[in-house]
Amino acid sequence: MTITHETPTQTNHVQVRLDPAGNPLAIRHDGRIWLVDPETDSQHWYGRDSWWDTRRTAAKGSGDLVSVEYWRVQAQLPGLCFVKLK
């Protein structure tokens, strides 16, 4: 199978509430709010967008459009307990 630029990609839009230090506290996705578990170690890194594959263009002076910020967190719906498995 060959992936071409016409192949649709899946994008999940979320809103993230951050604390003053920039760490995620809660995530809104699909009309629901998920709380980030403060007891787990969140992972944070940056990647690069493959602009040459997406063929997107941007106006001159738009800034850094190829850096993509990623977070990996553990989250749950309010009212449920965080469960730790050992």
N, C-alpha and C positions, 0 to 999 in steps of 0.2 A: 504494500500500500504506500502510495506517495502522498505526502502532505503538501498541499498547494496553498497559495495565499487566499483562495476562494473558500477554503475549509473554515467553517465557523468555529469560534472558540467560545468557551464557557466563561462568563464573567459574573462574579458574585459581588454585588455592591453592598457595602456595609458602612455604618457610621460608628466611630469609636470615640468613647469618652476617655480622656487621659487625665492623670493626676498632674500636679505642678512639675514633677520631674520628667514627664513625658511617657510614663508607663500606662498601659491600658487598664482601665477599671471596668468598663462595660462595653458591650457590642450590640448594636441594633441591626438586626438582619431579618428581612421578610416580616416586618411589623412586630417582632418580638425582641425583648431586651435580655441579653445573656450577661451574667455577672462573671468577671474573671476571678478565678480562684487565687487569692493572695498568698496561699501556702505553697503554690507550685512555682517552679522556676521558669519564667517566660523566656523565650528565645527571640532574639532580634537580630536581623541582618539586612544587608542591602544587596540587590542584584542589579543586573543591567537588562533593559528592554532590548529585544532583538528588532530594532527599528527597520533593519534591512529586510526582515521577513514580513512585517506588517505593512510596509510601504506607506506609513503615515507621514505627513509633513506637518511642520509647525512654522509659525511666523518667526521671523528673525527677532532675536531678543527675548524669546519666550522662557529662557532659563534652561535648567537641567531637566529634560524630559525623558532621559533614558535610565536614570536611577530609579529603581523600584524598591520601596521599603516593605519588608516582610516581618510579620510577628507570628510566633507559634505560642498559643496560650491554651490553658484549660478553662472552659467556661461552662456555666449551667444556667438554667432558667431559675428565677427567684422562687423561693419557697421549697426548694429541694436541697438536700444535704450534699456536701461534697464528700465523696467516699474515697478513701485511700486504701489501695490494695497493697499488701506486703507479700 
